[in-house]
Amino acid sequence: MKNTLMGLALAGLGLMAGINTAWAGATLDRVMARKTVVVVADGSYPPFSFMNDKNQMDGLDVELAKLVAQRLGVTLRFETPSWEVVTAGNWRGRWDVCICSMTPDQKRARVLDFVTAYYDSPTVVVTSVGNTELKKAADINGKRIGVEQGSSYERYLQRDLEMGIFSSRKVNYPFEKVRIAPYSSEDLAYQDLALGAGKRIDAVVSNMGAARFRMSKVPGKFQIVGEPLYNEENWIVVDKGDAEWKQKIQAVFAELKADGSIDRLTKKWIGVPATSPAAK
């Protein structure tokens, strides 16, 4: 009888453990069950994520995603939903992690979990070569500025960017008001800017790494104006509410930071090592 009762007790404990495992870390369970991690990336954001000449995803974020999949022991699938949809949260299992150079702010943190910072980057104003009206950041006042819809750059132009969530960084606004031209991708914004300043837009607000990459591909078309607007940390992001999955991704990126993988890739793609204190 004693053995029977003990067996029932152990069975009950095993059942409870199974229930806890099933409910704790649903994302990790899903990833390991299907042997695939679904990563969100921007399909037109070089040098971080873009389609290369071989029609394959390439860039800093893409290479990091491949390393994450290797560490998890699963295959990798990329998806490129609109930035507005990604930053709205409530992914409902459609994607597992966003390795997509996202800037943390107060509004996004309400619906997404920011996992870890992995590099720093300046935000700059880019205009057409030959444009003499824009010489410094303050000169964008009243101008028509192209920006990716739903991005932190759009929020900045709206004077509504609050980055002080993981650091004490402050954002300054050297302009009163601009005319925002939202685009579904930065590719489209740069295509319009290439027509010449004032044709459709006067400038683009973008990441310095992205700006320099585009400038290198079409020499003589674009120029960076004045000093950077602000410096931003770029973070890995998961949907809100799964603590075990967040901790797993944190652990993987801690390994990639410790073994030098992140510094190696940031040097390769943007010319400098990761500089964020949080990324070290």
Wavefront OBJ file of the C-alpha trace (Angstrom):
o trace
v 0.000 0.000 0.000
v 2.815 2.337 0.921
v 4.531 1.648 -2.408
v 1.266 2.228 -4.248
v 0.724 5.581 -2.554
v 4.312 6.588 -3.249
v 3.896 5.619 -6.902
v 0.752 7.701 -7.179
v 2.495 10.657 -5.538
v 5.439 10.437 -7.932
v 3.079 10.106 -10.877
v 1.263 13.212 -9.710
v 4.519 15.127 -9.429
v 5.505 13.966 -12.904
v 2.166 15.143 -14.278
v 2.572 18.548 -12.627
v 6.105 18.853 -13.978
v 4.804 18.070 -17.457
v 2.127 20.740 -17.132
v 4.656 23.330 -15.966
v 7.030 22.477 -18.815
v 4.271 22.747 -21.390
v 3.137 26.157 -20.158
v 6.577 27.609 -19.404
v 8.388 28.610 -22.573
v 5.747 27.884 -25.201
v 7.921 29.510 -27.872
v 10.933 27.341 -27.081
v 8.683 24.269 -27.092
v 7.333 25.261 -30.500
v 10.772 25.969 -31.977
v 12.236 22.684 -30.788
v 9.182 20.671 -31.833
v 9.250 21.900 -35.429
v 13.065 22.190 -35.492
v 12.825 25.655 -37.038
v 13.197 29.172 -35.685
v 11.257 31.880 -37.540
v 13.180 35.149 -37.559
v 11.783 38.553 -38.481
v 14.057 40.652 -40.669
v 13.683 43.689 -42.900
v 14.028 42.598 -46.517
v 15.398 45.943 -47.700
v 17.614 47.336 -44.959
v 21.236 46.942 -46.070
v 23.779 46.266 -44.668
v 21.722 44.675 -41.885
v 19.255 42.566 -43.881
v 18.630 42.594 -47.618
v 18.443 40.444 -50.742
v 21.893 40.110 -52.318
v 22.837 39.558 -55.975
v 22.153 35.843 -55.585
v 18.607 36.602 -54.400
v 19.489 35.408 -50.904
v 19.031 37.158 -47.572
v 22.293 38.705 -46.446
v 23.685 41.210 -43.936
v 24.645 41.633 -40.283
v 21.282 40.602 -38.839
v 21.012 37.695 -41.267
v 24.396 36.269 -40.306
v 23.547 36.636 -36.622
v 20.256 34.824 -37.189
v 22.139 31.936 -38.774
v 24.405 31.697 -35.725
v 21.386 31.730 -33.399
v 19.774 28.869 -35.331
v 23.032 26.904 -35.141
v 23.258 27.400 -31.362
v 19.651 26.246 -30.990
v 20.292 23.249 -33.246
v 17.414 24.083 -35.598
v 16.899 25.306 -39.152
v 16.190 28.949 -39.959
v 13.306 30.619 -41.757
v 13.109 34.348 -42.454
v 9.927 36.358 -42.729
v 9.712 40.041 -43.654
v 6.393 41.501 -42.438
v 5.870 45.253 -42.418
v 7.630 47.144 -39.658
v 4.322 48.499 -38.343
v 2.958 44.972 -37.862
v 6.110 43.748 -36.114
v 6.298 46.680 -33.687
v 2.593 46.313 -32.800
v 3.371 43.097 -30.880
v 0.877 40.294 -30.285
v 2.629 38.061 -32.835
v 0.459 35.035 -31.939
v 3.225 32.572 -32.727
v 3.769 33.781 -36.287
v 7.408 34.692 -35.550
v 9.809 33.675 -32.806
v 12.385 36.459 -32.623
v 13.140 39.769 -34.332
v 16.837 40.069 -35.170
v 16.148 43.326 -36.920
v 18.050 46.263 -35.432
v 15.127 47.562 -33.370
v 15.466 50.667 -31.213
v 13.799 50.409 -27.795
v 11.298 53.063 -26.759
v 8.519 53.399 -24.235
v 5.646 52.529 -26.565
v 7.252 49.424 -28.043
v 8.230 48.136 -24.608
v 4.544 47.913 -23.680
v 3.933 45.208 -26.292
v 7.383 43.670 -26.903
v 10.190 42.269 -24.748
v 13.606 43.752 -25.508
v 16.101 40.957 -24.973
v 19.592 42.415 -25.369
v 21.431 45.254 -27.092
v 23.992 44.159 -29.665
v 25.328 47.297 -31.375
v 25.149 51.094 -31.382
v 24.533 53.265 -34.423
v 24.175 56.995 -35.167
v 21.078 58.383 -36.887
v 21.783 60.779 -39.733
v 20.195 63.022 -42.340
v 20.887 61.961 -45.924
v 20.205 64.146 -48.945
v 21.140 64.264 -52.619
v 24.595 65.367 -53.670
v 24.400 68.971 -54.808
v 21.680 69.983 -52.378
v 22.969 73.227 -50.840
v 19.866 73.955 -48.748
v 20.607 71.252 -46.191
v 23.913 71.754 -44.407
v 23.028 70.831 -40.819
v 20.342 68.919 -38.966
v 18.311 72.027 -38.178
v 17.915 72.699 -41.899
v 15.351 69.892 -42.248
v 12.815 72.175 -40.554
v 9.819 72.509 -42.877
v 11.292 70.068 -45.410
v 9.745 66.866 -46.738
v 11.644 63.991 -45.134
v 11.377 60.355 -46.186
v 11.360 57.657 -43.529
v 10.329 54.028 -43.120
v 6.796 53.846 -41.769
v 6.574 52.629 -38.187
v 10.298 53.108 -37.562
v 11.907 54.929 -34.651
v 13.023 57.522 -37.221
v 9.404 58.328 -37.994
v 8.743 58.732 -34.272
v 11.765 61.006 -34.052
v 10.459 63.232 -36.833
v 7.157 63.373 -34.957
v 9.159 64.551 -31.915
v 7.771 61.590 -29.995
v 10.764 59.290 -29.464
v 11.461 58.314 -25.843
v 14.515 56.065 -25.679
v 15.190 56.406 -21.957
v 13.919 52.941 -21.103
v 17.189 51.047 -20.617
v 19.526 54.031 -20.407
v 19.550 57.736 -19.619
v 19.959 58.771 -23.243
v 18.122 61.914 -24.243
v 16.947 62.847 -27.721
v 17.222 66.418 -28.961
v 15.097 67.926 -31.699
v 16.917 70.694 -33.624
v 13.815 71.296 -35.779
v 10.290 72.510 -35.079
v 8.345 70.535 -37.656
v 8.975 68.583 -40.824
v 6.691 67.159 -43.482
v 6.967 63.399 -43.039
v 6.868 61.187 -46.125
v 6.308 57.601 -44.855
v 7.482 54.678 -47.011
v 6.884 50.950 -46.658
v 10.648 50.432 -47.006
v 13.810 52.522 -47.043
v 14.527 51.273 -50.555
v 11.577 53.273 -51.843
v 12.601 56.371 -49.911
v 16.113 56.287 -51.350
v 14.747 55.692 -54.849
v 12.744 58.909 -54.580
v 15.689 60.801 -53.082
v 17.859 59.640 -55.995
v 15.607 61.687 -58.300
v 17.064 64.807 -56.697
v 16.303 66.837 -53.588
v 12.951 68.571 -53.815
v 11.600 66.314 -56.582
v 9.634 64.122 -54.194
v 11.489 64.412 -50.905
v 14.305 66.593 -49.599
v 16.102 64.055 -47.433
v 15.926 60.704 -45.646
v 16.516 60.080 -41.943
v 18.274 56.758 -41.529
v 20.924 54.694 -39.789
v 24.480 55.786 -40.618
v 25.505 52.226 -41.504
v 22.604 51.910 -43.930
v 23.338 55.341 -45.410
v 27.018 54.595 -45.982
v 26.195 51.243 -47.561
v 23.836 52.868 -50.059
v 26.331 55.655 -50.760
v 28.974 53.041 -51.590
v 26.638 51.308 -54.056
v 25.729 54.482 -55.977
v 28.693 56.888 -55.645
v 27.911 60.532 -56.237
v 24.184 60.247 -55.438
v 23.829 60.799 -51.691
v 25.551 62.708 -48.912
v 25.251 62.798 -45.117
v 24.398 66.230 -43.749
v 25.920 67.654 -40.566
v 26.398 65.778 -37.310
v 24.366 62.698 -36.296
v 20.932 63.463 -34.853
v 21.305 60.989 -31.988
v 22.896 57.651 -31.145
v 20.696 54.600 -30.731
v 21.086 51.132 -29.291
v 19.802 48.296 -31.435
v 18.190 45.353 -29.669
v 16.994 41.804 -30.213
v 13.236 41.548 -29.610
v 10.690 38.833 -28.828
v 6.944 38.956 -28.334
v 5.862 39.878 -24.842
v 5.187 37.349 -22.125
v 7.450 34.320 -22.593
v 10.185 34.650 -19.963
v 11.837 31.293 -20.702
v 12.227 32.081 -24.404
v 13.589 35.540 -23.618
v 16.165 34.005 -21.261
v 17.145 31.423 -23.877
v 17.800 34.089 -26.517
v 19.689 36.179 -23.937
v 21.905 33.178 -23.215
v 22.604 32.569 -26.903
v 23.568 36.198 -27.492
v 25.725 36.203 -24.363
v 27.710 33.380 -25.973
v 27.965 35.261 -29.271
v 29.237 38.346 -27.450
v 31.703 36.348 -25.362
v 33.253 34.502 -28.308
v 33.633 37.674 -30.387
v 31.054 36.773 -33.051
v 29.111 40.023 -32.698
v 32.202 42.224 -32.854
v 33.439 40.277 -35.875
v 30.184 40.744 -37.762
v 29.703 44.415 -36.868
v 33.247 45.105 -38.068
v 32.514 43.223 -41.288
v 29.230 44.968 -42.086
v 29.442 48.447 -40.569
v 33.178 48.864 -40.105
v 33.257 49.144 -36.311
v 32.816 46.722 -33.412
v 29.669 46.777 -31.286
v 29.973 49.847 -29.065
v 26.936 49.684 -26.799
v 27.864 49.147 -23.128
v 24.864 46.823 -22.966
v 26.209 44.849 -25.928
v 29.496 43.994 -24.250
l 1 2 3 4 5 6 7 8 9 10 11 12 13 14 15 16 17 18 19 20 21 22 23 24 25 26 27 28 29 30 31 32 33 34 35 36 37 38 39 40 41 42 43 44 45 46 47 48 49 50 51 52 53 54 55 56 57 58 59 60 61 62 63 64 65 66 67 68 69 70 71 72 73 74 75 76 77 78 79 80 81 82 83 84 85 86 87 88 89 90 91 92 93 94 95 96 97 98 99 100 101 102 103 104 105 106 107 108 109 110 111 112 113 114 115 116 117 118 119 120 121 122 123 124 125 126 127 128 129 130 131 132 133 134 135 136 137 138 139 140 141 142 143 144 145 146 147 148 149 150 151 152 153 154 155 156 157 158 159 160 161 162 163 164 165 166 167 168 169 170 171 172 173 174 175 176 177 178 179 180 181 182 183 184 185 186 187 188 189 190 191 192 193 194 195 196 197 198 199 200 201 202 203 204 205 206 207 208 209 210 211 212 213 214 215 216 217 218 219 220 221 222 223 224 225 226 227 228 229 230 231 232 233 234 235 236 237 238 239 240 241 242 243 244 245 246 247 248 249 250 251 252 253 254 255 256 257 258 259 260 261 262 263 264 265 266 267 268 269 270 271 272 273 274 275 276 277 278 279 280
